[in-house]
Amino acid sequence: MANVRSQPWRDEHLGEEETSAGASDADSDLEELEGDIARFDESVRQFLATHNGGTEPIAVPSAQPSTRGAPRGRGARGPRKAAKPRGDITARLAKVNQAFLAGDYATALTLASEVIRINAETHQAWTSLASIFAEIGEITKSLSAMVYAAHLRPKDVPGWLRCASFALDNIEEDVEGNLHTARLCYSAALRADSSNLDARIGKATVCHRQGHLGAAIMDYKVVLKHRPHDLDLVRKLAEACLDNKHIESSVPAAIASYRRYFDLEIGSVLTQADEPPWHDIGIYVELFASVGRYDEAISELKSLARWAVGRSSESYWDQWQGDDREWDEGNDRRLGVPEFTSSPGNHMLYGVSLPRDLRARLAIYRLGIGQDSEAFKHLNWLDPTEHHTRDFVGEFPFLAFDVASELYRHAHFSLAAKFLEVLREVSGEPDATVLLELGRCYLATGGNAAAEECFLTAIEVDEESIDARIELANMYEKAKEDEEALILAAEAMALQEAHDQPLTGTRQSELASHRRRSQGGAGSRVRRHKVGGLSGRATKRPVIPRRYRPKRLANPDKRRQEEQAHAIRLSRQYSAVCELKNQIRSGRDDLVDSWMRSSRELIDDFRSLKKFYSWDKYLNFLSSSKSPQPLTRYQPSSELSQMYERLTRTLAPQPDLSTKDTLPNFENNGHQGISFDEWLNLFLDYAVGLAAAHRREESYSVCEAAKDSTVFQSPNHNFAIYVAWSVCAIYTSDEEKCISIARHLMKDGAISDSHRMFALLSTLCQSPISWYTSGPAQKFILRQIKAIDSAHLGGTGAQNGNESVNVADPVDVNLDVCLLMLYGHILFTSTSYTFALGYFLRARALDPENLMVNLSLGLAYVHYGLKRQSANRQYLILQGQAFIDQYVDAQRRRANGQHQAEVFYNIGRLFHLLGIASVAMDYYEQASRAAALHSDRSSAEDIRSISRINQVISLLSVGNNKLALGLLKKEILI
């Protein structure tokens, strides 16, 4: 038994001896692989030891399985650890690292992808792939690889944080997508470790940027419970609360955070080197003011300001909340406080020590609670005529605007106007909100001309200003300028509908001012260098086109001068447009954009003039809903809609005036020194330019504006408009519009050219034939044919018993052959050959020698004969060939080489259709030779090229590839 048990030991040692003996012959690659595996195992152990926070090495579990049924130990619970990668995967990962370090990213990418193909759960392969993509500039792919690698280790919080940081660092690639990815990564990190504050701060910041303010506020509050002294987080929470839609319920959290922060600061020692937190005091008190708690805002402001200047021990001032005598310049009112002791040394700790921005806030709050006299004591420090006030307005423009708005709300119009004038002068560019408020101040003080100028400038600055239009409309209605008042009301309603926002007049401006005041407190550090931009509107194409608006309440001489200057400017701009057009015709394509911009300004100016349009067309043009009365169905009880209806009843717009009644009212049959024909050419050129730039709707809008104008109603103008409209439809491949325009031309002028125009537009439009062969088009043309037939049959029909016999002479029948051929070809294209033959035969009865009629008849018979349902195929084909022969005979009599090439090609195409390739090849050859005699003509060259192509196709169809290739190389140039 002992001998038996010792046998495995002997065999083992025997194997070791044999291995040692053959070690010199071992493969060097195998040794290198084993060494790499050992090093990699060691690096894994070190990583796991570091990850678990321990310094002792982690014991490698024994490979020997545990005894079945043995009791379980108290090991760490959770998911099993990932298995060690196989040797081939480890070797490939080592090669990936070597290639990456050597800069061979293509090889590294291939090897990493191979590892992922073998085992997609290899974490190191995904991290390597992310690094490779980052190095080659594929940021999106790199982020995706990092996220997948993080999913393989869901408890690795640093991995998730790295993914989120990478997404935010490269946010310019895809703002919305990267923010979403970063938020998911921060959420995953919090699922792994809910106490990780960095992850929660990151998530809160991302939610804030995404506009999910409720989630951001919740995360900020959680972090501030652990970091109440973090001022940056307190500011972010305050900003989120002020931006939140539910400000009343969110602001108390920001107030509590700031109060906790200030309690910590007050408890600490404030050294001389520390800067007092004036900015944060302003934010803190604005939180109270944002919810209307002005009394608390005043109390907190004075208390914190007292602490900031070093007088926190003077708590007796808290009993004097009815006024702000503590911060007066002099001691007159302070001496009335028994506890106050005046001394030369403490004079600088009172009035002059309060910053001007906080003094302005005190003035606003005192005005808010109705204590105007106390507010003016603070405003005396901010005299608009003083230079230091201009510096204050330049540093705090939002606060200065809020002071002016509060003064206006409490009927202090003159002083409010002075502050707004200073703000207007200090601002680098005009601001619509400032101009609107300034205009209201002038209007309240009786300065109608100055108010009109402010409102007009506000509209010029902000083309979508609704309030400015309403104020102007009210002014013009009172001044009996009803026409302009109605136009402004229609514009305001169109803008309101486009923005889909409720209109509340002055209250809306007050809320906007209130919101800006709140933001001005929380974000003044960021915005203090932005003097303008109070409106906050994005730059985009306006709903209402820009137009010239004369000052109707200004001095007559000044108004006349402005109109003359406007006319001169238009004339110069038109000359520039003509010059640009000539240069474009000479080959300067780079000037197209400049020409388009200049043309658009002229056209918008023309379209904005009511005198060129009827009331319904003009109001329809202003309304984005294309309704004569926009928005009245949405807000029937609003003041704006009531004013609109009142002005509409007052003006009583008449229906469209005729051209005869309109044109004599204009001097020299033109506008601003430019004739109406030139204006129409400008309209149509601009419309075609828009269509060439694939801006279909805009080009159609310009054509419709020209059609609706009362000065472009003559037949010649109407025809030119529709022809240009058809060109726009061709450029934009709008077959429906092409057919619609062709039908309009046929309806207005039922002549052969209009019928040919229908066919031409259908041919030029690069789109399927669905609209050409559609039911409406067929019915429209058929109704015209029936109308002509009924007219002739009604006058020439003779009754013979119960039958009606047509005894009309074909010479007397005034039926257009083009109309019959057009309808026949529509049926032919729809494969209704039987019905098409009937109309082709009617056309032949009227014009037997017409080449196109005979050719169409021949092709219709042949196609009908090739149909599966044809009853007598041979007869139909022979009938078709007979008509083709008549076509050939008539064409030969012309004795024109170019037409001969066309005849040969058509015959060859016929035999090609019949499957007789040998005969077709002969005719194709004759067509090519005949066309070669007239190679100077493009049509002959086209026939020659098409004939050669058909020859090649015929050779390929019979399997003669060698001859087809030779012909292709010899005859066809590509």
Buried (B, 14 or more C-beta within 10 A) or exposed (E): EEEEEEEEEEEEEEEEEEEEEEEEEEEEEEEEBEEBBEEBEEEBBEEEBEEEEEEEEEEEEEEEEEEEEEEEEEEEEEEEEEEEBEEEBBBBBBBBBEBBEEEEBEBBBBBBBBBBEBEEEBBBBBBBBBBBBBBBEBBBBBBBBBBBBBBBBBBBBEBBBBBBBBBBEBBEEBEEEBBBBBBBBBBBBBEBBEEBBBBBBBBBBBBBBBEBBEBBBBBBBBBBEEEBEBBEBBBBBBBBBBBBEEBEEBBEBBBBBBBBBBEEBEEEEBEEEEEBBBBBBBBBBBBBBBBEBBEBBBBBBBBBBBBBBBBEEBEEBEEBEEBBBBBBEEBEBBEEBEEBEEEEEBBEBBBEBBBBBBBBBBBBBBBBBEBBEBBBBBBEBBEBEEEEBBEBBBBBBBBBBBBBBBBBBBEBBEBBBBBBBBBBEBBEEBBBBBBBBBBBBBBBBEBBBBBBBBBBBBBBBBBBBBBBBBBBBBBBBEBEBBBBBBBBBBBBBBBBBBEEEEBEBEEBBBEBBBBBBBBBBBBBEEBBEEBBBBBEEEEEEEBBBBBBBEBBBBEEEEBEEBBEEBBEBBEEBBEBBBEBBEBBEEEEEEBBEBBBEBBBBBBBBBBBBBEBBBBBBBBBBBBBBEBBBBBBEBBEEBEBBBBBBBBBEEEEBEEBBEBEEBBEEBEEEBBBEBEBBBBBBBBBBBBBBBBBBEBBEBBBBBBBBBBBBBBBBBEEBBEBBBBBBBBBBBBBBBBBBBBBBBBBBBEEBBBBEBBBBBBBBBEBBEBEBEBBBBEEBBEBBBEBBEEBBEEBBEEBBEEEEEEEEEEBEEEEBEBBBBBBBBBBBBBBEBEBBEBBBBBBBBBBBBBEEBBBBBBBBBBBBBBBBBEEEBEEEEEBBEBBBBBBEBBBEBBEEEEBBBBBBBBBBBBBBBBBBBEEBEBBBEBBBBBBBBBBEBEEEEEBBEBBBBBBBBBBBBBBEEEBEEEBEEBBEEBEEE
